[in-house]
Amino acid sequence: MTPYIKFTDNELATLLSTGDEIAFKVIYQKYWDKLIAIAGKRLGDIIEAEEIVQDIFLNLWRRKANFELKQTFDHYFAVAVKFEIINRLAKRARERERNKLFSQGLVEGFEPMMPLDLRILQKQLEETISSLPPKCQLVFRMSRESGLNNKKIAEQLNISEKAVEKHITQALKKLKSRFGILLPIVILLFPDIKH
């Protein structure tokens, strides 16, 4: 492992893309503690921080064959950990909102007509998705109903990942506008629309 420590980020990235486990181990050992410290400080939860960092390294290993280092590993990991932290904080906010709705009794309020309400909500959800522009609707359905990631969608539709993100954001904005405070309930009842 000793010669590997002297390699540049680009040399390590090249070795990683060939499936070199030692290169991966060197990258892992070099950045693990630093990423845990950043994530732990921001989230205030060391266990959650470890989960995030494990996910980042797991994704790096899974994507190794197609991995390209555009700048440095410092930059790559800074962006990756920031993205994961934003996702976790957003998830916490959604859970808080959902718990608030439950505690206010909004969900219980549906119980007398639950079968009817569920059908209405599902119908409204389908109508809202169907009212999206064709490309936006297609991207959203591929993402939520088929479970494809942004990269796969971009490849299949021959568009950029940025365009895929834009379509998904547009769709979620429309859903939020349509369902307002009920959106967390809709997401809870119809999990296919959350990712």
C-alpha positions, 0 to 999 in steps of 0.5 A: 500500500505504501507506493499508493500513498504517494499517488496523485488523486488522478492516479488513484482515480484511474486505478479505482476505475480498474477495480483496484481495491488498494486504491479504494482503501487508500482513498477511504482511509484518507477521507473517512475521518474528515467526512465523518467530522463534517457530517457529524458536526452538521447533523449533530448525530454521529451514527447518521454521519457514519451512514452518510459516509458509508453511502458515499463510499459505497456509491463510489465503489459501485460507480468505479467503472464509470468514475471520472475525477473532474477536480480533486477527491477533496472537491468530490467528497465535499460536494458528495457529503453536502448533497447527502446532508441536504437530503438528510435534513430535507428528510427530517423536515418531511418527517417533522411535517408528517408528524405534525399533521398526525399530531393535529389529527388531520390524518384521523380526520379522513377515517370516516370516509377513508376508502373514498378519500384514498380514491379521490386523492389517488385520482387527483394525483394521477390527474396532476401528473397527467396534466404535466407537459409530456416530457416532464410527465415522462421523466417523472413517471420514469423516475417515480414509477419505474424507479430509474435514476437520473443518469439512466433517464438521461441516457434513455431520453438522450437529454442531460441529467440537469434537464432530468432534474429540472423536469422532476423539480417542475413536477414536484412543484406542481404536486406541491401547488396542487396538494399543499399541506396534504402533500406529505399525506399523499407521499405517505399513502402513495410512496411511488412518488417519493425518492 
